[in-house]
Amino acid sequence: MLNHRPLIALGLMAASPLLMGGTVARADFNQRLLAAHNSERAAIGVPPLAWNAQLAADARVWANELAATGRFEHSPDEPGQEPQGENLWAGTPRAFSPEAMVRLWSTEKRDYQPGVFPNNSRSGEVENVGHYTQLIWRASRHVGCASAVGRNEEFLVCRYSEAGNVIGQRPA
């Protein structure tokens, strides 16, 4: 008679990081963020973004700042540097998938209307579509993101090049 206990124990050990909210489920975090971005872009015929390590490093600096201070605000522009687009997200630490984080920005498409920025909101409030327009901005070709956990929240920062939300241009 076969003893299945070693197999069961092995299976439980392999699954335990997932059961305990470990990092295995987030090991491909960056690739999943990129795929979520590109899924939204593909849905409207905009070319995909490529992952950029320098943008991710820049995003990491700001994500760490937000986590350390608990503030939730966009980073200041760096004088003399090419501007980067930026999307921010905050929520319960480690409770959201990368897809859910990006989905928060993509839900703004319900208020989006094609046209010249900043006249892309059915409600007339650019704040209601600004994350979505950056996500789908046709001229943006690269993205890099980073998350950091603060006292009560996880912060996600995504940086884009070229920056989107340029007045007088069309997002898509």
Backbone bond lengths (Angstrom), bond angles and torsions (degrees), N, CA, C in turn:
res aa  C-N    CA-C-N  psi(-1)  N-CA   C-N-CA  omega(-1)  CA-C   N-CA-C  phi
1 M - - - 1.452 - - 1.530 108.19 -
2 L 1.310 115.62 135.73 1.458 120.78 -179.29 1.522 111.63 -80.09
3 N 1.299 115.25 142.36 1.467 120.63 175.50 1.527 107.23 -98.79
4 H 1.324 118.15 112.79 1.462 123.18 -176.73 1.526 112.52 -88.83
5 R 1.319 117.11 -4.28 1.465 119.33 -178.06 1.528 113.15 -57.76
6 P 1.352 118.94 -44.55 1.475 117.53 179.11 1.528 112.15 -60.68
7 L 1.337 117.07 -37.45 1.464 119.85 179.07 1.527 111.33 -67.90
8 I 1.303 116.65 -40.96 1.464 120.79 178.59 1.525 109.59 -64.72
9 A 1.319 116.54 -44.63 1.465 120.22 179.13 1.519 110.53 -61.48
10 L 1.333 117.67 -42.59 1.456 121.71 179.10 1.528 110.36 -62.46
11 G 1.309 116.87 -42.86 1.466 121.26 178.36 1.520 112.32 -62.16
12 L 1.329 116.29 -42.85 1.465 120.10 178.68 1.520 111.53 -65.98
13 M 1.327 117.22 -39.06 1.470 119.48 178.08 1.517 110.85 -64.68
14 A 1.317 117.53 -39.79 1.452 121.24 -179.99 1.530 111.21 -66.89
15 A 1.321 116.64 -35.69 1.466 120.78 -178.00 1.514 113.09 -86.60
16 S 1.314 118.81 -15.48 1.463 120.63 -172.25 1.519 114.39 -57.13
17 P 1.349 120.80 -39.05 1.466 117.08 176.89 1.523 112.47 -59.89
18 L 1.337 116.41 -36.04 1.465 118.85 178.16 1.519 111.40 -70.34
19 L 1.315 116.75 -41.01 1.459 120.64 -179.58 1.524 111.62 -65.66
20 M 1.321 116.72 -32.31 1.459 121.34 -176.57 1.530 112.32 -96.26
21 G 1.329 118.23 10.12 1.457 119.92 179.38 1.508 112.15 73.20
22 G 1.330 117.26 29.27 1.461 121.74 -178.01 1.510 112.70 -72.06
23 T 1.317 114.46 -172.45 1.455 120.09 -172.73 1.513 113.71 -84.93
24 V 1.316 119.79 -8.72 1.454 120.69 -178.62 1.524 110.55 -57.58
25 A 1.327 117.27 -44.07 1.458 121.09 -179.16 1.521 111.67 -65.90
26 R 1.313 118.09 -21.43 1.462 120.75 -179.03 1.524 112.07 -107.52
27 A 1.320 117.64 8.95 1.458 120.58 -177.19 1.524 111.36 -61.87
28 D 1.309 117.11 -33.49 1.461 120.84 179.72 1.534 111.25 -102.39
29 F 1.310 115.94 30.36 1.468 123.95 -176.54 1.532 112.14 -50.73
30 N 1.327 117.50 -50.58 1.469 120.60 -177.05 1.522 111.71 -63.31
31 Q 1.317 116.57 -43.72 1.463 119.71 179.76 1.519 111.81 -65.29
32 R 1.305 116.35 -35.44 1.470 120.15 178.11 1.519 111.17 -70.61
33 L 1.341 117.36 -37.94 1.465 120.05 174.71 1.521 110.38 -61.18
34 L 1.333 116.13 -46.19 1.462 120.99 179.94 1.526 110.43 -61.60
35 A 1.318 117.38 -44.84 1.463 120.99 179.50 1.529 111.41 -62.43
36 A 1.321 117.70 -39.57 1.474 121.00 178.63 1.522 110.65 -64.87
37 H 1.327 116.96 -42.10 1.465 120.43 175.42 1.535 110.15 -59.60
38 N 1.325 115.70 -50.09 1.461 120.05 -174.50 1.514 113.06 -69.47
39 S 1.314 117.91 -26.22 1.452 120.77 174.66 1.533 110.67 -64.73
40 E 1.315 115.89 -44.58 1.480 120.30 177.66 1.522 110.86 -63.68
41 R 1.317 116.34 -41.66 1.469 120.94 -179.34 1.529 110.82 -66.45
42 A 1.342 116.69 -42.57 1.462 120.68 -179.73 1.527 111.32 -62.97
43 A 1.329 116.24 -34.39 1.468 120.75 -178.12 1.527 112.38 -60.65
44 I 1.342 116.31 -24.25 1.473 118.52 179.72 1.532 112.06 -117.08
45 G 1.328 116.75 10.66 1.454 120.57 175.06 1.517 115.82 79.98
46 V 1.329 116.99 25.97 1.463 121.33 178.33 1.532 108.10 -97.67
47 P 1.336 118.42 138.12 1.469 120.39 -178.64 1.530 112.10 -57.67
48 P 1.333 116.21 150.62 1.468 120.34 -178.30 1.524 112.68 -69.69
49 L 1.320 114.31 157.53 1.457 121.71 173.96 1.528 108.55 -89.12
50 A 1.326 115.56 155.31 1.465 121.86 171.52 1.522 107.71 -111.07
51 W 1.326 116.69 147.42 1.467 121.69 178.02 1.520 109.23 -71.36
52 N 1.339 115.97 137.81 1.457 121.00 -179.96 1.526 108.78 -126.99
53 A 1.326 116.22 118.72 1.463 121.55 -175.75 1.528 112.28 -65.08
54 Q 1.335 117.71 -34.77 1.468 119.18 179.48 1.520 111.08 -69.10
55 L 1.326 117.42 -40.32 1.467 120.01 175.33 1.526 110.21 -62.19
56 A 1.334 116.69 -40.00 1.466 120.44 178.27 1.532 110.69 -63.90
57 A 1.329 116.96 -39.23 1.469 120.37 178.36 1.527 110.61 -65.82
58 D 1.319 116.75 -41.26 1.468 120.63 177.13 1.531 110.22 -64.33
59 A 1.329 116.70 -41.02 1.469 121.37 177.76 1.524 110.49 -63.07
60 R 1.322 117.00 -38.33 1.475 121.69 179.66 1.520 110.78 -60.24
61 V 1.336 117.26 -42.69 1.469 120.70 179.90 1.527 110.05 -58.91
62 W 1.322 116.75 -46.21 1.468 119.47 -177.73 1.525 111.63 -73.18
63 A 1.328 117.87 -38.30 1.470 120.39 177.16 1.523 110.27 -59.81
64 N 1.316 116.90 -42.64 1.472 120.67 177.71 1.526 111.45 -63.48
65 E 1.320 117.12 -38.02 1.470 121.24 177.82 1.530 110.49 -63.86
66 L 1.325 116.52 -45.46 1.471 120.26 179.06 1.526 110.77 -62.82
67 A 1.326 116.45 -42.29 1.464 120.35 179.97 1.528 111.05 -64.71
68 A 1.321 116.94 -38.86 1.469 121.05 -178.10 1.525 111.85 -71.10
69 T 1.328 116.93 -35.94 1.464 120.45 -174.63 1.525 113.76 -98.56
70 G 1.349 116.73 -21.36 1.459 120.49 -175.90 1.519 113.19 77.56
71 R 1.324 117.51 0.86 1.475 120.55 176.96 1.526 109.16 -73.31
72 F 1.308 115.58 158.66 1.456 121.05 175.12 1.517 106.69 -133.11
73 E 1.320 115.25 89.90 1.461 120.48 -177.79 1.519 109.34 -152.83
74 H 1.324 114.20 156.40 1.464 119.41 178.78 1.517 110.61 -69.11
75 S 1.312 114.83 151.19 1.463 120.67 179.07 1.528 109.84 -70.61
76 P 1.321 116.57 151.69 1.464 119.04 175.88 1.531 109.69 -72.98
77 D 1.317 116.31 151.30 1.468 120.20 175.59 1.521 109.11 -68.26
78 E 1.321 115.59 139.93 1.460 121.27 177.83 1.521 108.51 -89.17
79 P 1.344 117.35 119.34 1.466 119.11 179.43 1.532 111.33 -59.88
80 G 1.317 115.75 137.39 1.451 120.88 177.15 1.518 114.90 81.70
81 Q 1.328 117.65 -3.41 1.463 120.39 178.39 1.516 110.02 -106.87
82 E 1.320 114.72 149.71 1.460 120.87 174.98 1.531 108.15 -59.90
83 P 1.330 118.01 128.44 1.473 118.63 -178.60 1.531 111.31 -63.47
84 Q 1.315 114.67 145.59 1.455 121.96 174.83 1.519 108.41 -115.18
85 G 1.322 116.23 141.38 1.448 119.73 170.96 1.517 108.43 -73.47
86 E 1.334 116.09 159.26 1.460 119.14 -176.78 1.520 110.46 -150.48
87 N 1.320 115.80 132.48 1.458 122.79 169.36 1.523 107.97 -119.55
88 L 1.329 115.76 140.66 1.461 122.09 -179.93 1.522 109.77 -120.54
89 W 1.311 114.71 148.79 1.465 122.52 175.74 1.521 106.62 -143.65
90 A 1.337 116.65 147.58 1.467 121.33 173.93 1.522 108.50 -144.69
91 G 1.341 115.29 144.88 1.450 120.27 179.30 1.511 111.26 -171.06
92 T 1.313 115.28 -176.28 1.460 122.35 179.28 1.524 109.52 -56.80
93 P 1.332 117.84 128.71 1.465 120.13 -176.86 1.527 113.41 -55.38
94 R 1.311 114.39 130.14 1.464 124.64 173.72 1.524 114.22 58.70
95 A 1.324 116.56 19.22 1.463 119.97 -179.12 1.528 112.72 -98.31
96 F 1.330 117.43 -10.32 1.463 121.03 -174.53 1.518 110.85 -121.06
97 S 1.300 115.02 141.61 1.459 120.51 176.10 1.534 109.06 -77.90
98 P 1.327 117.16 161.92 1.468 119.39 175.36 1.527 111.44 -58.47
99 E 1.325 116.20 -37.23 1.462 119.75 179.52 1.526 111.28 -63.97
100 A 1.327 117.90 -40.01 1.464 121.70 178.97 1.528 110.76 -66.35
101 M 1.318 116.80 -36.70 1.465 120.30 178.43 1.527 110.34 -62.73
102 V 1.320 116.81 -48.76 1.466 120.89 179.86 1.525 110.20 -67.72
103 R 1.327 116.56 -35.46 1.473 120.46 179.49 1.530 111.68 -59.54
104 L 1.329 117.82 -32.75 1.465 119.82 177.04 1.528 110.13 -58.18
105 W 1.325 116.73 -43.08 1.470 120.35 178.14 1.525 111.12 -69.77
106 S 1.316 116.84 -39.81 1.465 119.64 -176.49 1.530 112.73 -71.23
107 T 1.332 118.04 -20.43 1.471 118.69 177.30 1.527 111.77 -65.76
108 E 1.319 116.41 -16.87 1.472 119.50 177.44 1.527 111.90 -66.46
109 K 1.328 117.77 -13.87 1.463 119.56 -179.12 1.523 111.60 -63.35
110 R 1.323 117.79 -19.17 1.473 119.81 177.98 1.522 111.47 -63.61
111 D 1.338 117.36 -25.02 1.470 121.61 178.51 1.532 111.77 -101.82
112 Y 1.333 116.96 -3.21 1.464 122.05 -175.06 1.516 111.11 -77.27
113 Q 1.322 115.05 141.07 1.454 121.39 169.80 1.525 107.71 -134.84
114 P 1.332 116.91 138.30 1.459 119.75 179.18 1.530 110.62 -60.56
115 G 1.305 115.92 151.84 1.454 121.22 178.95 1.513 110.47 150.93
116 V 1.310 114.53 -167.49 1.461 121.58 -177.80 1.528 108.89 -88.59
117 F 1.320 115.23 131.32 1.470 120.79 178.99 1.531 109.38 -66.71
118 P 1.343 119.54 133.51 1.455 129.48 16.37 1.524 114.68 -101.50
119 N 1.309 117.36 18.99 1.466 120.54 -177.89 1.523 111.18 -89.45
120 N 1.325 116.90 53.04 1.459 121.79 -176.26 1.518 113.84 -114.21
121 S 1.319 117.49 8.70 1.452 120.66 -177.50 1.519 109.98 -112.15
122 R 1.326 115.94 126.84 1.464 120.20 176.48 1.529 110.88 -59.24
123 S 1.333 116.38 -33.12 1.467 120.61 -179.12 1.527 112.06 -81.43
124 G 1.341 116.85 -11.83 1.456 120.23 -176.89 1.525 113.08 86.76
125 E 1.322 117.39 -0.95 1.470 122.33 -179.14 1.526 109.30 -105.46
126 V 1.331 116.77 107.26 1.462 120.78 -178.39 1.528 111.62 -60.86
127 E 1.320 117.18 -26.00 1.471 121.05 178.21 1.529 111.78 -61.92
128 N 1.336 116.53 -22.19 1.464 120.75 -178.65 1.527 113.21 -80.59
129 V 1.341 117.06 -9.04 1.468 120.44 -177.98 1.529 113.75 -135.45
130 G 1.302 118.70 -3.34 1.467 122.19 -172.35 1.517 115.23 -61.13
131 H 1.334 117.98 -34.19 1.473 119.76 177.35 1.531 109.70 -70.65
132 Y 1.332 114.89 -42.45 1.463 119.60 -179.59 1.524 110.69 -65.19
133 T 1.333 117.84 -44.72 1.463 118.89 -179.29 1.523 110.82 -62.73
134 Q 1.338 118.25 -37.31 1.471 118.85 175.88 1.527 110.31 -64.94
135 L 1.300 117.31 -40.83 1.460 122.10 -179.46 1.525 111.65 -59.85
136 I 1.327 117.69 -39.73 1.472 121.75 -176.13 1.519 113.12 -100.43
137 W 1.326 119.52 3.67 1.466 122.57 -174.30 1.530 109.77 -55.48
138 R 1.324 116.21 118.28 1.462 122.38 -173.61 1.526 112.63 -60.21
139 A 1.306 118.89 -37.26 1.467 121.68 -177.19 1.534 112.75 -75.88
140 S 1.324 117.37 -16.68 1.465 119.82 176.78 1.526 107.99 -72.34
141 R 1.320 115.89 131.73 1.463 121.30 -178.42 1.529 113.13 -121.02
142 H 1.344 116.66 -17.70 1.464 121.02 -176.06 1.517 110.63 -133.13
143 V 1.324 115.18 149.75 1.456 121.99 175.98 1.526 108.25 -140.83
144 G 1.308 115.01 149.26 1.462 122.26 171.64 1.514 107.42 -148.00
145 C 1.310 117.11 135.49 1.461 121.66 -174.97 1.522 110.54 -131.45
146 A 1.324 114.44 159.58 1.466 120.83 175.06 1.517 108.13 -153.72
147 S 1.332 114.85 149.46 1.457 119.53 175.41 1.519 109.00 -123.32
148 A 1.324 114.63 154.37 1.464 121.42 177.17 1.524 107.11 -146.72
149 V 1.315 114.96 145.54 1.461 120.62 -178.70 1.520 109.11 -104.35
150 G 1.329 114.39 125.54 1.457 121.04 175.94 1.512 110.60 -98.35
151 R 1.298 114.81 -159.56 1.465 120.58 -176.95 1.523 112.69 -61.75
152 N 1.346 116.09 -43.79 1.459 119.97 -176.32 1.513 114.25 -125.84
153 E 1.330 117.60 -9.42 1.457 120.30 -173.15 1.517 111.50 -138.96
154 E 1.326 113.35 154.81 1.458 120.40 167.80 1.521 106.93 -99.11
155 F 1.314 116.46 138.66 1.456 122.10 -179.75 1.520 108.83 -116.64
156 L 1.315 116.25 132.12 1.452 122.39 173.75 1.520 107.50 -114.18
157 V 1.316 115.71 130.27 1.461 122.36 174.82 1.520 106.86 -121.62
158 C 1.325 116.97 127.02 1.457 122.15 172.07 1.519 107.93 -117.63
159 R 1.319 115.03 132.75 1.465 122.55 178.63 1.524 109.21 -112.81
160 Y 1.332 115.38 144.96 1.461 122.36 -174.86 1.521 110.77 -129.62
161 S 1.322 114.63 145.11 1.459 121.26 173.39 1.519 107.05 -138.47
162 E 1.215 117.76 129.92 1.439 133.30 -8.98 1.515 109.60 -62.82
163 A 1.318 114.07 152.91 1.460 119.45 176.10 1.520 109.76 -65.17
164 G 1.310 115.15 144.24 1.458 121.13 176.29 1.506 111.75 -98.37
165 N 1.322 114.68 -166.94 1.458 122.93 178.37 1.518 111.72 56.52
166 V 1.320 115.00 46.96 1.462 122.30 179.38 1.529 107.92 -92.77
167 I 1.309 116.19 122.39 1.473 121.76 -178.89 1.526 109.38 -58.43
168 G 1.333 114.29 132.31 1.461 121.57 177.80 1.524 114.77 89.97
169 Q 1.342 117.29 -1.42 1.464 120.41 178.34 1.529 110.17 -111.85
170 R 1.319 115.28 160.60 1.460 121.58 177.57 1.523 109.53 -92.79
171 P 1.338 118.38 132.59 1.453 121.33 179.09 1.529 114.21 -61.15
172 A 1.317 115.74 -46.07 1.473 118.74 -173.92 1.512 110.77 -130.15
